[in-house]
Amino acid sequence: MKLSDYIAEFLVKEKVMHVFGVTGGCIVHVMDSIGRNKHIEYVCNHHEQASAMAADAYSRITDNLGVAITTSGPGATNLLTGICCSYFDSIPTLSITGQVPTSQLRGKNKSRQVGFQEIDTVKTFLPNTKYAKLVTRAEDIKYELEKAVYLAKSGRPGPVLIDLPDDIQRAEIEPEKLRGYKSRAEKKCRSELERQIDSTYNLLESAKRPVIILGAGIRMSRTYEQTKKAVEKLGIPIALTWGALDLFPENYPLSVRDFGVTANRPGNFTVQNADFILALGTRLDTHMTGSNLNTFARDAKKVVVDIDKAELEKYNARGLPHIEELINYNLNDFFESFNKRLDSVKMRNIEEWTTKVKDWKARYPICLEKYFLEKENVDPYVFFDALSEKCSEGDIIIPEAGCNVTWGMQGFKVKNGQRLFTSFNHSPMGYGIPATIGAAFAKQNCQIIGIIGDGGLMMNEQDLATIAKHNLPVKLFIMNNEGYGMIKQTQEIWLKARHHASTPDSFFIPNLRKLAEVHGFRKTETIRNHSELKEGIERILNYDGPALCDVKINPSARIYPKLTFGKPIEDSDPPLSRKEFLKNMIVKPLE
């Protein structure tokens, strides 16, 4: 059997139905084998960056491996930004890169390059993958593929890479004689976990203002049902990181939505006034805690559960206050023990606390349309409020980067069965278009909605053609605020509003509707103001096929509320009056 044929069959056995890539001289054999296999399909992008990002989104929706395939040299290096998206968000993807024949590898030679388009792919990608390996012996292919996929999916998931020289791809192998990979699952002592759960329950039972923080690890560990059972039995308010925002619908009574540097006030007031926090499947990064870590939930005792020991070790180093337990177990093990004791827990009466939380939710909605009387442009919060209303259960919504993802996460109201995600931690401009492609192939008969900035559109605009070619059910709303809105806001804070390299004075944005039409879109539209908003959204969403809408956002629209660097997260701009601010603080703020 030809080795490249074995790779195609291996991916089929892993239940991968689509791979994303750009062909090239050193990957033609793998592409040919996939093209001849009836059970798997390749999707050709117009940039390798887009292939990695599409594979990332494909994995998020299928809850399985996403695969990107490219050639050597620049084909491989172009994957890096997309692979970083998967690495920092813990998404299992496999990249297969072509390489020059083994006879042309540089090896120990000190020259910069021997084979044409040769690069040391493994060393380039090792810092941002869980595993990267150059295969120089055909008989190792089964072992390396199995090891890579196991590592991608196990523990804290993430991307892996296999680098394949051209001559290895076309080698003949005998599959039945190949050695496989046998994992060595680590067995941890459960007595320590039981002790830590005892401690957690003691803290819960004595808490007056408890909060459970849920992160993306809930979805990755497939522990949603266990989580929901615990939350509803305990009756404790939950705060959601952006990676977990689509786990519970907007109207879920115990949810205070998001919290952090650019989050809504109810979530921040709840977290900052808590006296006990149980954080599950979240690394509590600086976007959630603020830059000044000792002001984060300063009076709350904290228990953090995370599968990654390194993430737990950082808390002591960075000075997170009042850590009671750092539980280094996967969430399945945690809930297996934690939920056994739910019936015996003796919680305090926290009705006063939950009533206060409901009051904050009622008093501080993110969108107050009566304050946004735009006649010439669209306010972004009003846009997301209207989009939420018009989207259906089961839709996939992908805001991109910068202001667009922040407005989206602040303002979109999730319904049951919807997915709302982006590349949360690497957050590159250009993620949106390829992510909608990956999502569309991952889930058939589903509407995919991408929200992209005018600047972000230009990063991967060539893959509009991929959407059009496959007639994907992708609706793109371009938040056209004439430049880089988040950069402009930063320049106003730090640089006295000197808008260098962030406005059309510095770069050219073409007519977006014509751009889409050139790439094969048959449906385009413009929304200029609030009076056109709801009907315009409806027409785009109801169109049978790909569509693009140019939404004219007020160029002066900014992210609110947003934390100023160094302040505690409850004190976001625009500031409340001192009287109003103190009224919301059960725990006195630091002066």
N, C-alpha and C positions, 0 to 999 in steps of 0.2 A: 504494500500500500504506500502511496505517496504521502509524505509527512504532512503536507498542507491539507490533503484530504482528511487525514486523521484529526487535524485541528478543527475543521468544519464539523465533523461528527462529534467531537468533544463538546463543542459549543451547543450543538443540538441536544445532547444528553443533559447539559446544564439548563435546558429549557430557555435558551436564548433564541429568540425568533428574528431579531434584527441586529445588525451591527452597523456602525457609522464610520465613514472613512473617506479618505482621498487616496487614490491609487498612486503608484510610482514604480520605478524600475526595480526596486528591491523588495516589493511586496506583491508583485503580479501573481505569484503562485498561490498565495493565500487567498487573494481576491478571486482568482479563477476557481479555486476549490469551493469557495462559498457560493459563487455564481452558479456552479453546477449542482449544488446540493438543493433538493426541492423543499427542504424543511427549514431553511434559513434564508434570509434576504439581506443584501447589503443596501445601504442608503448612502448615496454619494453627496457629500457636502462640497462646498466651494472653498473651504478653508479647514485645515486640520484642527484649529482651535474650536471651531464649531462642532467637529466630530466628538471631541472630548466632552464638550458641554452637553451635546445631545445624549451621549451615553450616560452622563451624570443624571439628567432628568429622566431618562428611560429607566434607570435603576430605582429612582425615587418612586416612580409610579408602579412598576412591576413588583417592587420589593424583591428584586433579583439582581443578578449581575448585569451591568451595562458594559458594552464592548465598543472600543474604538480601534481602528486599524489604519496605519499609515506607513509610509515608506521611511527610508533612512534620512539622516542629516536634518535638513530643514523640515521635512515632514514630521520627524519625531519631535524636534524642539518646539514646533508650533502647538503641540499638545499640552505644553506645560501649564498654561493658565487654566485650562479646563480641568486638568488633573489636580491642580491646587484646590479648585472648587470642591472636588470630591474628598481630598485629604482633610481639609479643615472642617467639612461638614460630615465626615465619617460615612461616605457613600461608597459601597463596594463596586468598583469598576475594574475592568481588565483592558489594558492597552497592549496591542501587539504591534511592534514596530519592525519594519524591515531593516536589514543591516547588510553591509558589503560582504562578499564571500569570505569565509574564514581565512583564505590565503592572502587576503588584502587587509586583514585587521592589523592595526598598529602594534598591538601587544606591548611588549617591553621596549619597543623602538622609541627613541626620544623625539622622532620627527612629529610634527603637528598632525599630519594626516598621511595615510598610505592610499586607501581606496577612495574613489570619488564619492563625495557626500558622506564620508565616514565621520562619525562623531562618537565619543564614549557616552552612549546613551544612558548606560546604567549609572555612572557617576553623576550625570546631569540630573537624573530623576530620583536617586536614592533619598535625598533629604525630604522629598515630598510624596513618597509612596511607602506602603508597608513592606513592599518587596519588589526588587527589580533584578532581573537576571538575564545575562547573555547566554544563550544556549549554543554551545560549540560542538556538541555531540548529539546526533540524531536519536540515539537510544535513550537520551535523558528527557525527551519531550513529554512523555506521560507524567513522569515524576514532577517536572517543573510546572506544568499546567495545573496538576492537582494541588500542588503546594501553593501556587499563587492564588488559586480560587479559594482554597481553605483559608488562607490568611486574609484575603479580601473580605470574607464573610464572617470570620470568627472574631471573638473579643470585641474590641472597638473596631468596627468595619473601616474600610478605606480602599484606596486605589492600589493596584499592582501593575507591573509591566513585565512583559516578556520580549526580549530583543532577539530577532531571528535572522541570522545570515542567510543570504540568498541560496547558497548551496545546501544548507540544512533544510530549508523549506522544500526543496525538490528531491531530497534524499528518499530512498526506499526503506521502509521499516516493516517489521513484523509485529503488529500490535499485541498479539498474545504473548510475546516474549519481553515486552517492556515492563520495567519495574514501576510500581506506583508509589505514591506518598502515603505514609501512615502518620497521622497526627498523634501528638502526645498531649492529651487533654490534661490540664493542670487540675488537681483535686485540692480544694482549699478546706481547711478545718472549719467546720460549721459551728463549733462551740463559741468561737469569737463572734460570729454573726449573731448567734442567739443572745450573747451578752449585750451586743450593741442594740439589738432590737428591744431587749428589756429596758435599756437606758432610754431609747427613743419613746417607748410607751410611758415611762415615768415622766418624761418631759411633756409629752402630749397631755397627760392627765392633769398636770399642774398649770398648763398654759391658760391664760385669759384671752389672748389675742393670737391664736395660731394661724399660720398660713402654710399651704403646701405649694411649692414651686415645681412645675412640670416642664421638662425640656424635651428635646428631640429624641433622647434616649428611650422615651416611652414608645415611640413608634418603631425605632430600630429593634428594640427587644421584644416587640409584639406583646406588650403587657398592658394594652389599653383597657381591656376588660377588668383585669386585676386592679388597675389604677382607679377606674370608675367605681368599682365595688368598694374600695377603701375610702375614697372621697365621699361617697354618698352615705356610707355607714357612719363616718366620723362627723359629717356635716360641716367641714372646714372650708373656708374660702380658698380657691386655687388661683394662683397667678401663673400665666403662661409665657414662656419665652417665645420668640418669633417662630422658632422651629417646631413649636407645639401648638401654635395658635389655631390650627385647623382641626385639632383633636376634639374640641368641644364647640358647639354652635354658639352664636352671639347671645342667644336667649337662655343659655344654661345658667340657672340661678346662682350657682356657687362660684362662677367664674368672674374675676375682675379684669379679664383680658391680660394685656401685656404690661410690662413695667420696664423701667430703665431710662437711658439717656434721652431717647426720642420716643417716649411712650406716653400713654394717656395718664391723666392725673389719678383716677381711681386706683389703678394698679400700683402706682408709686406711693400714694398715701397708705394703702393697705400694707405693702411690704415694709415701709419705713416705720409704721406704728406697731408692727408685730412684736410679740414677745417670745415667739417660737417659730422657727422656719424649718420645714423638712423639704430639702431640695432633692429631686429625683431626676436623674438622667440629664443634668445640665452642668456645664463647667463654670457657670456664673462669670462670664467674661466681663471685660470693662464696659461693654455696651449695656450691660445689665446693672452693674454695680456702681458705675461712675468711676472716674479716675482716682478719686480719693477713697480708697477701700474702707478706711476706718469709719466713714460716715454711712456705710451701707447697713441698713437695718441694725443700727448701732446698739440697741438694747435687746435684740432678739438672740436667744440661744439657738444654735444652728446644728442640724444634722444633715450631712451631705452624702448621698449615695452615688457612686460613679464607678464604672468598670475600669477606668484608666487611672492607675495609681499616681501617675505623674500629675494629673489634673488635681488630685487631692493634695499632693505634697506642696503645691504652689500656695495654698491658702495660708499655711504657717509662715512661709517665706514672705508673702505679700502683706500679712497683717490683717486678715479678715477677723473681726472681733467675735468673741464668744462662741468659738467652735467647741461643741460638745462631743460629737462623734464624726469621724470620717470613715465611711463604710465602703470598702473596696470589694464589692461583689456585683455580679450582674443582677439586673432587676428581676429576672425570673426567680433566682434564688432568694432575693430579698422578699418578694411578695409571697413566695411559698411559705415563709416563716411569719411574715408580718400579718398576712390576712387570716391566718389560723386563730389569731387572738382578737379579732375584731369584735366578736360577740361579748368578750369579757372586759373590754375597755370601759373605764369609768371617767368619761370626760366631764369637765366643769360645764356649767350652764354658760354658753358663750353668746346668748341671744343679743345682749347689748352690743357685742362686737359685730355680729353679722348684720344687725340693724344699721350700725354706723357705716359698714361697707356698702350696704344697699343705698344709703343716703348719698354717699360719694358717687356711686354709679348714676344715680338720678340727676345729681347736680352738675356733673361734668361730662356731658356727652362730647364727643370729638367734633361733631358737625352741628353747628347752630346756623341753619341756612338763613335765618332772618338777618344775621350779621354779614352775610355775603351777598350783597346786592349787585353782583357783576352784571354790567350791560354790554361790555365790549369783549370780555374774556370769560374763562371758566375758572372757578376756584377749585383746586384739586380735592379738597375735602368734600365739597358738594358733588364732584364727579364720582368719587369712590362711594359715596352714599347712594347715588343714583345707580351706579353699576351693581352694587350689592343687591339692590331691589330687583334689578332686571335679570340677574344671573340665576340659574336653576340649580337644584340639588344635583350633585354629581359632576358639576363643571370643575375644570382645573384652571386656576388663576395664577399667573406667574408675573408678578411685578419684577422689574429688573434691578437697577442699582440707583444709588444716590437718593435724591428726593422722591423718585417714583416708588421705590420699595418702602421708604419711610412713610409717605402718605398712604400707601396701600396697606401696610401693616397697622397703621394707626386707624385708618378709616374704613377698611372693608369689613363688612359684617358677615361672618361665615355662617353658611347654612349646613344642615346635615349632609354628609357625604361629599362635601366639596374638599378640594385640596388647594391650599394656598402656600406657595413656597417660592424660594429663589435660591441663589447661591448666597447663603446668609453671611458667612465669615470671610470668604475671599472677595465676594461681591464685585466682580468686574463689570464694567460697561461692556455690552456685547453679549451677555449671557442670555438675554431674553429670547431672541429669535431661534437660536439652536435648541434652547430648552423647550420651546413650544413644539419643535419638530420631534424631539425625543419623546415628549409626553404624548403627542398625537399617535406615534407608532406604538407606544406602550399600551394605550387604552383606546380601543376602537369605539365608534359610536358615542363619542363624548366630545363636548365642546371645549376647546382650548383657548384661553384668553390671555394674551400677553400685553403687559403695560410697560411701555418702553419710552425713554426720553429721546428727544431729537438727536442729542449727541450720541447716546448709546446705540441708536439705530444705525448710525454710520459705521460702527465698529464691525458689524457683521451683516451689512445690508445685502451682500451678495447671496446670502442664503434665503432671501425672499424668493429667489428663483426655485429653491428646493421645495419650499412650501407650495408654490404655484404648480410645479411639475407634478407633485403627488396629490394635488387638489385636497390638501389637508384641511380639516375643520378648524382652522386657526383664525382667530379674530385679534388683530393688533390695534391697540389704542396707543397712539403716539402722544405723549404728554409734551407738547411743543411749547416750551417756555423760553425759546430763543437763547439757548446756551446751557451752561452747566449750573443749574440752580443751587445745588449744595455748595459748590465751590464759591459761587457769588455770596452766599450767606456767610461762609467762613471768611471771605475777604472783607465783608462788612464788619465782622467781629474783630478781626485782627489787623486789617490793613486799610482802615478808613475808607472802605468801599472802592478801593482801586481794583477794578475788574479786569486785570490783565489775563489774557489767554482763556477767558471764560465766556465771552460774548461773541456774537457774529462779527464784531469788529476784527476779531483775530482769526476766524475761520468761516468757511462757507457751508451752509446747510441748503441743499437743493429743495425744490418743490417736492414734498414727501409723497404726495399722491401720484405725481408723474413718475417718481422713482419706483413706486410699487407697480404701476402700470407697465413700465418698461420691463420689469421682472416677471410679468405675467398675471398680475392681479387684475381681475375684472370688476371688482367692487371696491371703490374707495369713496370716502366721504369726509367732510369737514364739519366739526362742531365748533361754533364761534362763541356761544354764550349760553347762559342757563336756560333760556327759552327754547333752545334747540337740543338740549341735553338728553332728556329722557327718550324722545322719539328717535333721535339720532342713534343712541345706544341700541334701541330696539331694532332699528333697521339693520345695523351691523350684525347683531347677534342672530337675527332671523334669516340672514342671507345663507343660502346653501352653497358653501364653499369658502375659500379664504377671502378675508376682507381686511382693509386697513382704514382707520379713521384718524385724521389729523385733528387733535383736540387742542384748541388754542388756549393754553394756560396763561394766566397773567404772569408776565416776566418777573414781576416783583413778588410773586407768591413765595412764601417761605415755610419752613417746617416749624410748627408750634403745637404743643410745647416742645422745647428742646433745652437740654441742660447746657449751661455754660461751664467750660472746663474748670474742674476743681470744686464745684459746688456739690452738696448732697442732692440725690436724685429727686427729692420731693420739691426742690426749689428751682423748678424749670422756668424758662422764659416762655411767654411773657409773664412777668411776676404778678402774683396776686397781691392785693393790698395786705399790709401787715396784719390787720385784723382778720381778714379772710384766711390768710396763711396760717395763723396761730389757731384759728377755729378748727382747722383740719388736723392739727397735730395733737394727738393724745400724748405722744412722747415729745417732750420739748426739743425743738431743733437746736443744733449746735450754733452758737453765736459766732 
